[in-house]
Amino acid sequence: MGCTPNTLPAVAFGEALAQANLEQLALEIIPNPVFQSAVVRFYVPQDGFVTVKVHDLKGKLIETLHQQYAAAGWNEVVFYPRYIGSGMYFATVQTPNALETKRMVVQRN
C-alpha cells in the first residue's frame, strides 16, 4: 500500500483510531454554574488509578479532588469552591491512557 509523505496508509489510520477508542472517559459537573458545591461525576471504562483535578484558566492547580483507585463505571466527588473567586475553571479526569476536561463556571453571590 503506497502513501505520500504527508499521509498515512488507511490501515495505520484505522489502527490508530481503534486505539484511541479503547478508553472512553466521561465527565459531568452538576450544577454548572457552581454556587456552593458541585458533584463531579466521572465514568471510567475499567478499574484503575484515576486523578480528578480542578485548574484555573492559567493552568494553576486549584484542588485535587481524587487521586486513587476507582472502580469501572460512574464515580463521583464533591467540589466545594470555598477559597476561589467567581470565574471559569477546568475539571479534568485522567487515567494512564486518557484525559477528559470540562469547563465549569463558579459564581459567587
N, CA, C and O atoms as CSV, one atom per row, in Angstrom:
chain,resi,resn,atom,element,x,y,z
A,1,MET,N,N,0.857,-1.165,0.000
A,1,MET,CA,C,0.000,0.000,0.000
A,1,MET,C,C,0.904,1.228,0.000
A,1,MET,O,O,1.760,1.373,0.872
A,2,GLY,N,N,0.715,2.103,-0.969
A,2,GLY,CA,C,1.554,3.284,-1.073
A,2,GLY,C,C,0.933,4.470,-0.357
A,2,GLY,O,O,-0.272,4.507,-0.104
A,3,CYS,N,N,1.777,5.434,-0.036
A,3,CYS,CA,C,1.278,6.663,0.565
A,3,CYS,C,C,2.247,7.787,0.261
A,3,CYS,O,O,3.437,7.546,0.056
A,4,THR,N,N,1.757,8.988,0.230
A,4,THR,CA,C,2.616,10.143,0.027
A,4,THR,C,C,3.246,10.507,1.356
A,4,THR,O,O,2.784,10.032,2.393
A,5,PRO,N,N,4.291,11.337,1.367
A,5,PRO,CA,C,4.981,11.649,2.626
A,5,PRO,C,C,4.094,12.258,3.710
A,5,PRO,O,O,4.402,12.097,4.891
A,6,ASN,N,N,3.018,12.944,3.366
A,6,ASN,CA,C,2.180,13.604,4.375
A,6,ASN,C,C,0.897,12.859,4.689
A,6,ASN,O,O,-0.001,13.426,5.311
A,7,THR,N,N,0.785,11.612,4.278
A,7,THR,CA,C,-0.418,10.844,4.576
A,7,THR,C,C,-0.040,9.516,5.204
A,7,THR,O,O,1.079,9.032,5.038
A,8,LEU,N,N,-0.972,8.944,5.915
A,8,LEU,CA,C,-0.788,7.621,6.498
A,8,LEU,C,C,-1.559,6.606,5.680
A,8,LEU,O,O,-2.621,6.925,5.144
A,9,PRO,N,N,-1.054,5.401,5.573
A,9,PRO,CA,C,-1.857,4.381,4.909
A,9,PRO,C,C,-3.142,4.150,5.691
A,9,PRO,O,O,-3.170,4.351,6.905
A,10,ALA,N,N,-4.195,3.735,5.020
A,10,ALA,CA,C,-5.509,3.552,5.644
A,10,ALA,C,C,-5.444,2.570,6.806
A,10,ALA,O,O,-6.132,2.763,7.808
A,11,VAL,N,N,-4.641,1.532,6.697
A,11,VAL,CA,C,-4.547,0.538,7.771
A,11,VAL,C,C,-3.984,1.189,9.031
A,11,VAL,O,O,-4.518,0.972,10.118
A,12,ALA,N,N,-2.929,1.972,8.914
A,12,ALA,CA,C,-2.340,2.635,10.085
A,12,ALA,C,C,-3.334,3.597,10.714
A,12,ALA,O,O,-3.431,3.667,11.939
A,13,PHE,N,N,-4.074,4.337,9.901
A,13,PHE,CA,C,-5.074,5.255,10.428
A,13,PHE,C,C,-6.154,4.488,11.188
A,13,PHE,O,O,-6.550,4.902,12.277
A,14,GLY,N,N,-6.629,3.391,10.637
A,14,GLY,CA,C,-7.646,2.571,11.294
A,14,GLY,C,C,-7.170,2.018,12.620
A,14,GLY,O,O,-7.932,1.983,13.586
A,15,GLU,N,N,-5.904,1.581,12.680
A,15,GLU,CA,C,-5.347,1.075,13.935
A,15,GLU,C,C,-5.247,2.183,14.973
A,15,GLU,O,O,-5.560,1.967,16.143
A,16,ALA,N,N,-4.816,3.362,14.556
A,16,ALA,CA,C,-4.720,4.495,15.486
A,16,ALA,C,C,-6.097,4.874,16.000
A,16,ALA,O,O,-6.254,5.162,17.186
A,17,LEU,N,N,-7.092,4.878,15.129
A,17,LEU,CA,C,-8.457,5.195,15.530
A,17,LEU,C,C,-8.978,4.160,16.517
A,17,LEU,O,O,-9.619,4.526,17.503
A,18,ALA,N,N,-8.722,2.900,16.282
A,18,ALA,CA,C,-9.164,1.844,17.195
A,18,ALA,C,C,-8.505,2.001,18.559
A,18,ALA,O,O,-9.166,1.836,19.585
A,19,GLN,N,N,-7.215,2.317,18.588
A,19,GLN,CA,C,-6.521,2.512,19.862
A,19,GLN,C,C,-7.080,3.718,20.606
A,19,GLN,O,O,-7.200,3.679,21.831
A,20,ALA,N,N,-7.422,4.781,19.899
A,20,ALA,CA,C,-7.961,5.983,20.539
A,20,ALA,C,C,-9.310,5.714,21.177
A,20,ALA,O,O,-9.669,6.386,22.144
A,21,ASN,N,N,-10.069,4.756,20.670
A,21,ASN,CA,C,-11.401,4.457,21.195
A,21,ASN,C,C,-11.398,3.350,22.245
A,21,ASN,O,O,-12.467,2.920,22.678
A,22,LEU,N,N,-10.224,2.879,22.664
A,22,LEU,CA,C,-10.161,1.824,23.671
A,22,LEU,C,C,-10.721,2.293,25.003
A,22,LEU,O,O,-11.314,1.503,25.738
A,23,GLU,N,N,-10.542,3.550,25.316
A,23,GLU,CA,C,-10.989,4.065,26.601
A,23,GLU,C,C,-11.788,5.340,26.391
A,23,GLU,O,O,-11.271,6.320,25.855
A,24,GLN,N,N,-13.027,5.328,26.804
A,24,GLN,CA,C,-13.908,6.478,26.677
A,24,GLN,C,C,-14.218,7.009,28.070
A,24,GLN,O,O,-15.001,6.408,28.806
A,25,LEU,N,N,-13.616,8.117,28.428
A,25,LEU,CA,C,-13.905,8.757,29.706
A,25,LEU,C,C,-15.095,9.686,29.541
A,25,LEU,O,O,-15.362,10.178,28.445
A,26,ALA,N,N,-15.800,9.920,30.622
A,26,ALA,CA,C,-16.878,10.910,30.629
A,26,ALA,C,C,-16.753,11.707,31.923
A,26,ALA,O,O,-16.312,11.194,32.952
A,27,LEU,N,N,-17.153,12.972,31.844
A,27,LEU,CA,C,-17.042,13.872,32.985
A,27,LEU,C,C,-18.247,14.790,32.993
A,27,LEU,O,O,-18.583,15.387,31.970
A,28,GLU,N,N,-18.903,14.908,34.148
A,28,GLU,CA,C,-20.060,15.786,34.309
A,28,GLU,C,C,-19.854,16.640,35.561
A,28,GLU,O,O,-19.299,16.175,36.557
A,29,ILE,N,N,-20.303,17.880,35.498
A,29,ILE,CA,C,-20.251,18.787,36.649
A,29,ILE,C,C,-21.675,19.271,36.892
A,29,ILE,O,O,-22.271,19.921,36.033
A,30,ILE,N,N,-22.222,18.949,38.070
A,30,ILE,CA,C,-23.620,19.247,38.361
A,30,ILE,C,C,-23.713,19.969,39.704
A,30,ILE,O,O,-23.279,19.391,40.701
A,31,PRO,N,N,-24.236,21.166,39.803
A,31,PRO,CA,C,-24.702,22.025,38.719
A,31,PRO,C,C,-23.533,22.801,38.112
A,31,PRO,O,O,-22.455,22.887,38.699
A,32,ASN,N,N,-23.760,23.340,36.974
A,32,ASN,CA,C,-22.783,24.194,36.313
A,32,ASN,C,C,-23.556,25.326,35.663
A,32,ASN,O,O,-24.187,25.098,34.631
A,33,PRO,N,N,-23.543,26.523,36.203
A,33,PRO,CA,C,-22.542,27.092,37.098
A,33,PRO,C,C,-22.631,26.562,38.534
A,33,PRO,O,O,-23.678,26.119,39.005
A,34,VAL,N,N,-21.472,26.632,39.201
A,34,VAL,CA,C,-21.313,26.150,40.570
A,34,VAL,C,C,-21.496,27.330,41.517
A,34,VAL,O,O,-20.924,28.400,41.308
A,35,PHE,N,N,-22.301,27.123,42.564
A,35,PHE,CA,C,-22.500,28.160,43.573
A,35,PHE,C,C,-21.789,27.750,44.865
A,35,PHE,O,O,-20.694,28.245,45.133
A,36,GLN,N,N,-22.363,26.880,45.658
A,36,GLN,CA,C,-21.741,26.465,46.920
A,36,GLN,C,C,-20.986,25.147,46.799
A,36,GLN,O,O,-19.980,24.940,47.477
A,37,SER,N,N,-21.466,24.263,45.941
A,37,SER,CA,C,-20.789,22.987,45.728
A,37,SER,C,C,-21.267,22.392,44.411
A,37,SER,O,O,-22.283,22.801,43.849
A,38,ALA,N,N,-20.506,21.421,43.941
A,38,ALA,CA,C,-20.874,20.709,42.715
A,38,ALA,C,C,-20.472,19.249,42.858
A,38,ALA,O,O,-19.476,18.926,43.506
A,39,VAL,N,N,-21.244,18.390,42.256
A,39,VAL,CA,C,-20.891,16.979,42.162
A,39,VAL,C,C,-20.137,16.800,40.848
A,39,VAL,O,O,-20.646,17.125,39.775
A,40,VAL,N,N,-18.926,16.283,40.951
A,40,VAL,CA,C,-18.124,15.990,39.763
A,40,VAL,C,C,-18.221,14.487,39.555
A,40,VAL,O,O,-17.637,13.698,40.297
A,41,ARG,N,N,-18.973,14.113,38.529
A,41,ARG,CA,C,-19.172,12.693,38.201
A,41,ARG,C,C,-18.243,12.321,37.060
A,41,ARG,O,O,-18.111,13.061,36.085
A,42,PHE,N,N,-17.603,11.168,37.187
A,42,PHE,CA,C,-16.719,10.721,36.115
A,42,PHE,C,C,-16.926,9.235,35.854
A,42,PHE,O,O,-17.141,8.443,36.772
A,43,TYR,N,N,-16.854,8.884,34.577
A,43,TYR,CA,C,-17.014,7.498,34.147
A,43,TYR,C,C,-15.673,6.982,33.654
A,43,TYR,O,O,-15.025,7.611,32.819
A,44,VAL,N,N,-15.264,5.840,34.173
A,44,VAL,CA,C,-14.073,5.160,33.667
A,44,VAL,C,C,-14.477,3.764,33.220
A,44,VAL,O,O,-15.207,3.075,33.933
A,45,PRO,N,N,-14.011,3.335,32.046
A,45,PRO,CA,C,-14.444,2.051,31.497
A,45,PRO,C,C,-13.822,0.829,32.159
A,45,PRO,O,O,-14.315,-0.287,31.997
A,46,GLN,N,N,-12.737,1.039,32.907
A,46,GLN,CA,C,-12.116,-0.101,33.587
A,46,GLN,C,C,-11.527,0.349,34.921
A,46,GLN,O,O,-11.205,1.523,35.106
A,47,ASP,N,N,-11.392,-0.594,35.843
A,47,ASP,CA,C,-10.788,-0.314,37.142
A,47,ASP,C,C,-9.376,0.223,36.950
A,47,ASP,O,O,-8.672,-0.184,36.026
A,48,GLY,N,N,-8.963,1.142,37.827
A,48,GLY,CA,C,-7.593,1.618,37.758
A,48,GLY,C,C,-7.400,2.934,38.481
A,48,GLY,O,O,-8.310,3.454,39.127
A,49,PHE,N,N,-6.196,3.459,38.357
A,49,PHE,CA,C,-5.825,4.700,39.021
A,49,PHE,C,C,-6.416,5.877,38.248
A,49,PHE,O,O,-6.273,5.963,37.029
A,50,VAL,N,N,-7.081,6.783,38.967
A,50,VAL,CA,C,-7.744,7.931,38.353
A,50,VAL,C,C,-7.418,9.189,39.156
A,50,VAL,O,O,-7.392,9.166,40.387
A,51,THR,N,N,-7.172,10.284,38.439
A,51,THR,CA,C,-6.949,11.575,39.063
A,51,THR,C,C,-7.992,12.552,38.556
A,51,THR,O,O,-8.248,12.627,37.354
A,52,VAL,N,N,-8.601,13.308,39.477
A,52,VAL,CA,C,-9.547,14.367,39.115
A,52,VAL,C,C,-9.034,15.648,39.754
A,52,VAL,O,O,-8.859,15.725,40.970
A,53,LYS,N,N,-8.793,16.668,38.903
A,53,LYS,CA,C,-8.232,17.928,39.390
A,53,LYS,C,C,-9.024,19.109,38.850
A,53,LYS,O,O,-9.702,19.014,37.827
A,54,VAL,N,N,-8.919,20.226,39.566
A,54,VAL,CA,C,-9.509,21.496,39.131
A,54,VAL,C,C,-8.376,22.497,38.938
A,54,VAL,O,O,-7.532,22.667,39.819
A,55,HIS,N,N,-8.361,23.163,37.774
A,55,HIS,CA,C,-7.356,24.180,37.446
A,55,HIS,C,C,-8.036,25.489,37.081
A,55,HIS,O,O,-9.193,25.505,36.661
A,56,ASP,N,N,-7.302,26.596,37.247
A,56,ASP,CA,C,-7.825,27.876,36.786
A,56,ASP,C,C,-7.435,28.079,35.321
A,56,ASP,O,O,-6.832,27.199,34.706
A,57,LEU,N,N,-7.783,29.240,34.768
A,57,LEU,CA,C,-7.514,29.498,33.355
A,57,LEU,C,C,-6.028,29.553,33.028
A,57,LEU,O,O,-5.643,29.324,31.882
A,58,LYS,N,N,-5.194,29.851,34.008
A,58,LYS,CA,C,-3.750,29.914,33.777
A,58,LYS,C,C,-3.081,28.555,33.925
A,58,LYS,O,O,-1.877,28.422,33.704
A,59,GLY,N,N,-3.864,27.544,34.299
A,59,GLY,CA,C,-3.315,26.210,34.482
A,59,GLY,C,C,-2.879,25.906,35.902
A,59,GLY,O,O,-2.369,24.819,36.175
A,60,LYS,N,N,-3.071,26.846,36.804
A,60,LYS,CA,C,-2.696,26.643,38.210
A,60,LYS,C,C,-3.642,25.630,38.846
A,60,LYS,O,O,-4.862,25.719,38.700
A,61,LEU,N,N,-3.057,24.668,39.550
A,61,LEU,CA,C,-3.854,23.666,40.247
A,61,LEU,C,C,-4.599,24.316,41.398
A,61,LEU,O,O,-3.986,24.940,42.264
A,62,ILE,N,N,-5.912,24.175,41.412
A,62,ILE,CA,C,-6.742,24.699,42.493
A,62,ILE,C,C,-6.952,23.628,43.552
A,62,ILE,O,O,-6.801,23.882,44.747
A,63,GLU,N,N,-7.301,22.423,43.099
A,63,GLU,CA,C,-7.558,21.337,44.056
A,63,GLU,C,C,-7.511,19.989,43.354
A,63,GLU,O,O,-7.965,19.844,42.218
A,64,THR,N,N,-6.954,19.007,44.050
A,64,THR,CA,C,-7.021,17.620,43.592
A,64,THR,C,C,-8.189,16.982,44.326
A,64,THR,O,O,-8.170,16.856,45.551
A,65,LEU,N,N,-9.206,16.580,43.571
A,65,LEU,CA,C,-10.427,16.032,44.170
A,65,LEU,C,C,-10.347,14.521,44.388
A,65,LEU,O,O,-10.974,13.984,45.301
A,66,HIS,N,N,-9.579,13.850,43.551
A,66,HIS,CA,C,-9.499,12.386,43.611
A,66,HIS,C,C,-8.149,11.983,43.030
A,66,HIS,O,O,-7.783,12.429,41.943
A,67,GLN,N,N,-7.412,11.150,43.744
A,67,GLN,CA,C,-6.124,10.672,43.247
A,67,GLN,C,C,-5.888,9.292,43.835
A,67,GLN,O,O,-5.072,9.108,44.738
A,68,GLN,N,N,-6.626,8.326,43.297
A,68,GLN,CA,C,-6.557,6.972,43.812
A,68,GLN,C,C,-7.273,6.015,42.866
A,68,GLN,O,O,-7.725,6.403,41.788
A,69,TYR,N,N,-7.366,4.782,43.284
A,69,TYR,CA,C,-8.060,3.750,42.531
A,69,TYR,C,C,-9.540,4.103,42.397
A,69,TYR,O,O,-10.142,4.649,43.321
A,70,ALA,N,N,-10.116,3.789,41.244
A,70,ALA,CA,C,-11.557,3.932,41.034
A,70,ALA,C,C,-12.058,2.697,40.290
A,70,ALA,O,O,-11.397,2.195,39.382
A,71,ALA,N,N,-13.215,2.226,40.680
A,71,ALA,CA,C,-13.824,1.081,40.011
A,71,ALA,C,C,-14.414,1.512,38.680
A,71,ALA,O,O,-14.790,2.671,38.504
A,72,ALA,N,N,-14.492,0.582,37.753
A,72,ALA,CA,C,-15.107,0.862,36.456
A,72,ALA,C,C,-16.542,1.317,36.660
A,72,ALA,O,O,-17.242,0.821,37.542
A,73,GLY,N,N,-16.973,2.263,35.838
A,73,GLY,CA,C,-18.327,2.786,35.930
A,73,GLY,C,C,-18.317,4.229,36.403
A,73,GLY,O,O,-17.299,4.917,36.336
A,74,TRP,N,N,-19.474,4.672,36.883
A,74,TRP,CA,C,-19.608,6.060,37.346
A,74,TRP,C,C,-19.125,6.188,38.782
A,74,TRP,O,O,-19.449,5.358,39.632
A,75,ASN,N,N,-18.347,7.232,39.049
A,75,ASN,CA,C,-17.844,7.585,40.369
A,75,ASN,C,C,-18.125,9.068,40.550
A,75,ASN,O,O,-18.375,9.775,39.574
A,76,GLU,N,N,-18.088,9.543,41.777
A,76,GLU,CA,C,-18.313,10.973,41.976
A,76,GLU,C,C,-17.585,11.484,43.209
A,76,GLU,O,O,-17.339,10.754,44.169
A,77,VAL,N,N,-17.250,12.773,43.145
A,77,VAL,CA,C,-16.651,13.509,44.256
A,77,VAL,C,C,-17.363,14.852,44.326
A,77,VAL,O,O,-17.974,15.290,43.351
A,78,VAL,N,N,-17.283,15.501,45.480
A,78,VAL,CA,C,-17.926,16.800,45.640
A,78,VAL,C,C,-16.842,17.873,45.655
A,78,VAL,O,O,-15.818,17.732,46.323
A,79,PHE,N,N,-17.083,18.933,44.916
A,79,PHE,CA,C,-16.174,20.079,44.846
A,79,PHE,C,C,-16.807,21.249,45.578
A,79,PHE,O,O,-17.923,21.662,45.264
A,80,TYR,N,N,-16.080,21.783,46.564
A,80,TYR,CA,C,-16.514,22.962,47.315
A,80,TYR,C,C,-15.573,24.118,46.963
A,80,TYR,O,O,-14.427,24.121,47.413
A,81,PRO,N,N,-16.016,25.086,46.182
A,81,PRO,CA,C,-15.130,26.181,45.765
A,81,PRO,C,C,-15.019,27.280,46.827
A,81,PRO,O,O,-15.350,28.436,46.562
A,82,ARG,N,N,-14.557,26.922,48.018
A,82,ARG,CA,C,-14.538,27.844,49.160
A,82,ARG,C,C,-13.552,28.993,49.009
A,82,ARG,O,O,-13.860,30.129,49.368
A,83,TYR,N,N,-12.390,28.708,48.489
A,83,TYR,CA,C,-11.302,29.684,48.540
A,83,TYR,C,C,-10.959,30.273,47.174
A,83,TYR,O,O,-9.860,30.794,46.982
A,84,ILE,N,N,-11.879,30.194,46.238
A,84,ILE,CA,C,-11.629,30.758,44.915
A,84,ILE,C,C,-12.734,31.744,44.564
A,84,ILE,O,O,-13.842,31.666,45.095
A,85,GLY,N,N,-12.427,32.651,43.686
A,85,GLY,CA,C,-13.392,33.658,43.282
A,85,GLY,C,C,-14.251,33.193,42.118
A,85,GLY,O,O,-14.061,32.106,41.571
A,86,SER,N,N,-15.191,34.034,41.759
A,86,SER,CA,C,-16.029,33.770,40.595
A,86,SER,C,C,-15.148,33.707,39.355
A,86,SER,O,O,-14.147,34.418,39.257
A,87,GLY,N,N,-15.518,32.870,38.429
A,87,GLY,CA,C,-14.766,32.775,37.184
A,87,GLY,C,C,-14.870,31.411,36.555
A,87,GLY,O,O,-15.637,30.555,36.997
A,88,MET,N,N,-14.080,31.224,35.510
A,88,MET,CA,C,-14.074,29.969,34.769
A,88,MET,C,C,-12.915,29.096,35.247
A,88,MET,O,O,-11.804,29.578,35.469
A,89,TYR,N,N,-13.199,27.809,35.400
A,89,TYR,CA,C,-12.222,26.824,35.832
A,89,TYR,C,C,-12.374,25.580,34.975
A,89,TYR,O,O,-13.334,25.454,34.214
A,90,PHE,N,N,-11.425,24.662,35.100
A,90,PHE,CA,C,-11.474,23.419,34.345
A,90,PHE,C,C,-11.343,22.231,35.282
A,90,PHE,O,O,-10.466,22.208,36.147
A,91,ALA,N,N,-12.214,21.246,35.110
A,91,ALA,CA,C,-12.114,19.980,35.829
A,91,ALA,C,C,-11.578,18.946,34.836
A,91,ALA,O,O,-12.012,18.890,33.685
A,92,THR,N,N,-10.634,18.136,35.297
A,92,THR,CA,C,-10.004,17.144,34.428
A,92,THR,C,C,-10.001,15.794,35.119
A,92,THR,O,O,-9.643,15.686,36.292
A,93,VAL,N,N,-10.402,14.763,34.385
A,93,VAL,CA,C,-10.266,13.389,34.851
A,93,VAL,C,C,-9.199,12.736,33.974
A,93,VAL,O,O,-9.214,12.870,32.750
A,94,GLN,N,N,-8.272,12.027,34.625
A,94,GLN,CA,C,-7.168,11.429,33.884
A,94,GLN,C,C,-6.897,10.022,34.377
A,94,GLN,O,O,-6.876,9.759,35.580
A,95,THR,N,N,-6.692,9.125,33.431
A,95,THR,CA,C,-6.242,7.767,33.699
A,95,THR,C,C,-4.886,7.617,33.011
A,95,THR,O,O,-4.450,8.540,32.324
A,96,PRO,N,N,-4.213,6.487,33.176
A,96,PRO,CA,C,-2.934,6.323,32.469
A,96,PRO,C,C,-3.078,6.394,30.937
A,96,PRO,O,O,-2.101,6.665,30.241
A,97,ASN,N,N,-4.292,6.152,30.411
A,97,ASN,CA,C,-4.468,6.084,28.961
A,97,ASN,C,C,-5.319,7.189,28.350
A,97,ASN,O,O,-5.412,7.275,27.125
A,98,ALA,N,N,-5.938,8.030,29.156
A,98,ALA,CA,C,-6.869,9.012,28.585
A,98,ALA,C,C,-7.017,10.218,29.502
A,98,ALA,O,O,-6.642,10.196,30.674
A,99,LEU,N,N,-7.582,11.272,28.916
A,99,LEU,CA,C,-7.781,12.531,29.625
A,99,LEU,C,C,-9.060,13.174,29.103
A,99,LEU,O,O,-9.307,13.182,27.897
A,100,GLU,N,N,-9.874,13.711,30.008
A,100,GLU,CA,C,-11.102,14.414,29.625
A,100,GLU,C,C,-11.197,15.673,30.473
A,100,GLU,O,O,-11.018,15.618,31.690
A,101,THR,N,N,-11.474,16.800,29.843
A,101,THR,CA,C,-11.557,18.078,30.544
A,101,THR,C,C,-12.881,18.758,30.233
A,101,THR,O,O,-13.344,18.730,29.093
A,102,LYS,N,N,-13.493,19.370,31.246
A,102,LYS,CA,C,-14.727,20.139,31.080
A,102,LYS,C,C,-14.563,21.500,31.743
A,102,LYS,O,O,-13.865,21.648,32.746
A,103,ARG,N,N,-15.214,22.471,31.162
A,103,ARG,CA,C,-15.212,23.834,31.696
A,103,ARG,C,C,-16.309,23.947,32.749
A,103,ARG,O,O,-17.381,23.358,32.612
A,104,MET,N,N,-16.027,24.706,33.791
A,104,MET,CA,C,-17.064,24.991,34.780
A,104,MET,C,C,-16.957,26.449,35.205
A,104,MET,O,O,-15.875,27.035,35.205
A,105,VAL,N,N,-18.079,27.013,35.562
A,105,VAL,CA,C,-18.145,28.400,35.983
A,105,VAL,C,C,-18.510,28.434,37.463
A,105,VAL,O,O,-19.484,27.813,37.888
A,106,VAL,N,N,-17.716,29.168,38.244
A,106,VAL,CA,C,-18.005,29.363,39.662
A,106,VAL,C,C,-18.588,30.758,39.802
A,106,VAL,O,O,-18.005,31.735,39.331
A,107,GLN,N,N,-19.751,30.848,40.457
A,107,GLN,CA,C,-20.406,32.135,40.676
A,107,GLN,C,C,-20.562,32.374,42.178
A,107,GLN,O,O,-21.060,31.523,42.914
A,108,ARG,N,N,-20.129,33.539,42.601
A,108,ARG,CA,C,-20.284,33.953,43.989
A,108,ARG,C,C,-21.406,34.959,44.089
A,108,ARG,O,O,-21.639,35.735,43.162
A,109,ASN,N,N,-22.100,34.949,45.205
A,109,ASN,CA,C,-23.198,35.916,45.413
A,109,ASN,C,C,-22.665,37.277,45.757
A,109,ASN,O,O,-23.441,38.210,45.965
